[in-house]
């Protein structure tokens, strides 16, 4: 059956199924599961520091809410300060996704514990 021949209700059902399928495929492609959590983080690059919050985080990376401009493959330092962590953690990271709400980063290396 061709999509133009479907009723509006059937088109909406098909769209919803495709959206759900798309989101589950993205989750399957991730190496590590994501945890939705807001953690304060400082992004440092070229002498500039920005204070932001994570939207979600995993063992391999995070999505950070920010209005600041970044680009794919940009290297940044991320420092996490969280009351439940004894010491701040600083990672060398790489921007792997840029969206209007923020950036997705991949942790490349634990730089040091402060």
MIDRENTOR-985438 format. One record per residue (C-alpha): residue number from 1; residue in one letter; chain; x, y, z. Coordinates in steps of 0.001 Angstrom, whole numbers, plus 524288, in hexadecimal, padded with zeros to 5 digits. Layout:
<recs>
+------+------+-------+-------+-------+-------+
| resi | resn | chain |     X |     Y |     Z |
+------+------+-------+-------+-------+-------+
|  NUM |    A |     A |     X |     Y |     Z |
...
+------+------+-------+-------+-------+-------+
</recs>
This chain:
<recs>
+------+------+-------+-------+-------+-------+
| resi | resn | chain |     X |     Y |     Z |
+------+------+-------+-------+-------+-------+
|    1 |    X |     A | 80000 | 80000 | 80000 |
|    2 |    X |     A | 80544 | 80D6A | 7FCA0 |
|    3 |    X |     A | 80635 | 817C1 | 80721 |
|    4 |    X |     A | 7FE1C | 821D7 | 7FF84 |
|    5 |    X |     A | 7F2CC | 81828 | 7FF84 |
|    6 |    X |     A | 7F2EA | 816FA | 80E61 |
|    7 |    X |     A | 7E94A | 81E56 | 816CD |
|    8 |    X |     A | 7EE66 | 82947 | 81F66 |
|    9 |    X |     A | 7ECCE | 8208D | 82B5D |
|   10 |    X |     A | 7F4AC | 81596 | 8250E |
|   11 |    X |     A | 7FF39 | 81F2D | 820C0 |
|   12 |    X |     A | 80093 | 8242B | 82EB2 |
|   13 |    X |     A | 8015A | 81633 | 833D7 |
|   14 |    X |     A | 80BF6 | 81303 | 829E5 |
|   15 |    X |     A | 8138F | 81F5B | 82D6E |
|   16 |    X |     A | 812F4 | 81C01 | 83BEE |
|   17 |    X |     A | 817D9 | 80E27 | 83935 |
|   18 |    X |     A | 82316 | 81371 | 8310C |
|   19 |    X |     A | 826DC | 81D47 | 83B9C |
|   20 |    X |     A | 826BE | 812C3 | 84626 |
|   21 |    X |     A | 82EB2 | 809C2 | 83D7F |
|   22 |    X |     A | 83887 | 814A5 | 83AB1 |
|   23 |    X |     A | 83A99 | 817B2 | 8492F |
|   24 |    X |     A | 83C66 | 80969 | 84CBD |
|   25 |    X |     A | 8464C | 807C0 | 8419F |
|   26 |    X |     A | 84E3F | 8134E | 846C0 |
|   27 |    X |     A | 84E2B | 80D6F | 85466 |
|   28 |    X |     A | 852C5 | 80067 | 84EC8 |
|   29 |    X |     A | 85E35 | 8072C | 847F7 |
|   30 |    X |     A | 8635C | 80D03 | 85492 |
|   31 |    X |     A | 86E8C | 805BA | 85AC6 |
|   32 |    X |     A | 86A1E | 808EF | 868AA |
|   33 |    X |     A | 85C7F | 80B96 | 86E39 |
|   34 |    X |     A | 8594E | 819BA | 871A7 |
|   35 |    X |     A | 85477 | 81E81 | 87EC5 |
|   36 |    X |     A | 84C01 | 82ABC | 87F41 |
|   37 |    X |     A | 85255 | 83385 | 88975 |
|   38 |    X |     A | 85599 | 841DE | 88B2B |
|   39 |    X |     A | 8639D | 84399 | 88FF1 |
|   40 |    X |     A | 86AF5 | 8509B | 8903B |
|   41 |    X |     A | 87632 | 850A5 | 88685 |
|   42 |    X |     A | 88057 | 85A92 | 8822C |
|   43 |    X |     A | 88435 | 85A71 | 873C4 |
|   44 |    X |     A | 891AA | 8602E | 87129 |
|   45 |    X |     A | 89793 | 8635A | 863FB |
|   46 |    X |     A | 8A1C5 | 86D3B | 85F80 |
|   47 |    X |     A | 8A1D9 | 8746C | 86C89 |
|   48 |    X |     A | 892FE | 87577 | 86D61 |
|   49 |    X |     A | 88AD2 | 86E8E | 8779B |
|   50 |    X |     A | 87C2A | 86C4F | 876B2 |
|   51 |    X |     A | 87391 | 86743 | 881BC |
|   52 |    X |     A | 868F8 | 85DFB | 87D34 |
|   53 |    X |     A | 86141 | 851E9 | 8814D |
|   54 |    X |     A | 8609E | 84446 | 87BBC |
|   55 |    X |     A | 853BA | 83F64 | 87689 |
|   56 |    X |     A | 85838 | 8314F | 8767D |
|   57 |    X |     A | 864D7 | 829E1 | 8786B |
|   58 |    X |     A | 86ABF | 81C90 | 87602 |
|   59 |    X |     A | 877C9 | 815F7 | 8781C |
|   60 |    X |     A | 87C67 | 81AD2 | 86ACC |
|   61 |    X |     A | 8769A | 8286D | 86987 |
|   62 |    X |     A | 86C1B | 8324B | 86CC3 |
|   63 |    X |     A | 86255 | 83BBC | 86709 |
|   64 |    X |     A | 8647F | 84968 | 86C7A |
|   65 |    X |     A | 85A57 | 85421 | 86C0D |
|   66 |    X |     A | 860B1 | 8608F | 86705 |
|   67 |    X |     A | 85DD5 | 86C81 | 85EB4 |
|   68 |    X |     A | 86C37 | 86E61 | 85BA0 |
|   69 |    X |     A | 8714F | 86B42 | 84E0E |
|   70 |    X |     A | 87979 | 85EFA | 84C00 |
|   71 |    X |     A | 87CC3 | 856CE | 84003 |
|   72 |    X |     A | 87E52 | 84851 | 83CE5 |
|   73 |    X |     A | 88BA6 | 84293 | 840B3 |
|   74 |    X |     A | 88ED6 | 84E52 | 84943 |
|   75 |    X |     A | 8972A | 84A5A | 854FF |
|   76 |    X |     A | 89280 | 84F95 | 86218 |
|   77 |    X |     A | 8958D | 84CF0 | 87054 |
|   78 |    X |     A | 88A17 | 84954 | 878F5 |
|   79 |    X |     A | 88ADC | 84AA2 | 887AB |
|   80 |    X |     A | 8801C | 84450 | 88F9A |
|   81 |    X |     A | 87D55 | 8495B | 89D4C |
|   82 |    X |     A | 87321 | 84168 | 8A448 |
|   83 |    X |     A | 87094 | 840C4 | 8B2E8 |
|   84 |    X |     A | 870CD | 831D5 | 8B2E8 |
|   85 |    X |     A | 87E69 | 831A3 | 8ACAB |
|   86 |    X |     A | 889CE | 83450 | 8B5E9 |
|   87 |    X |     A | 8924D | 83A8C | 8AB65 |
|   88 |    X |     A | 88F2C | 841D4 | 89EE6 |
|   89 |    X |     A | 89130 | 839B7 | 89294 |
|   90 |    X |     A | 89700 | 83FC6 | 88657 |
|   91 |    X |     A | 8960D | 8390F | 8791E |
|   92 |    X |     A | 89BC3 | 83C7C | 86BF2 |
|   93 |    X |     A | 88FDA | 83B02 | 86341 |
|   94 |    X |     A | 88BC8 | 83C6C | 85529 |
|   95 |    X |     A | 87F2E | 84279 | 85012 |
|   96 |    X |     A | 87830 | 837FE | 84823 |
|   97 |    X |     A | 86ABA | 83E42 | 84694 |
|   98 |    X |     A | 865D1 | 84C42 | 84617 |
|   99 |    X |     A | 85763 | 84F68 | 847FE |
|  100 |    X |     A | 84FEC | 85BD8 | 84B53 |
|  101 |    X |     A | 84E47 | 856FF | 85975 |
|  102 |    X |     A | 85CA3 | 853AD | 85B7D |
|  103 |    X |     A | 867D4 | 84A9F | 857E0 |
|  104 |    X |     A | 86AC1 | 83C2A | 85887 |
|  105 |    X |     A | 8788E | 83937 | 85D06 |
|  106 |    X |     A | 880D9 | 82D03 | 85D73 |
|  107 |    X |     A | 88A54 | 82B5F | 868C4 |
|  108 |    X |     A | 897C6 | 828DE | 8630F |
|  109 |    X |     A | 8A063 | 828F4 | 86F15 |
|  110 |    X |     A | 89F9B | 82B7B | 87DAA |
|  111 |    X |     A | 8A8E3 | 836FF | 87EEC |
|  112 |    X |     A | 8AA29 | 83777 | 88DA3 |
|  113 |    X |     A | 8A2EC | 83772 | 89A6B |
|  114 |    X |     A | 8A388 | 84499 | 8A131 |
+------+------+-------+-------+-------+-------+
</recs>
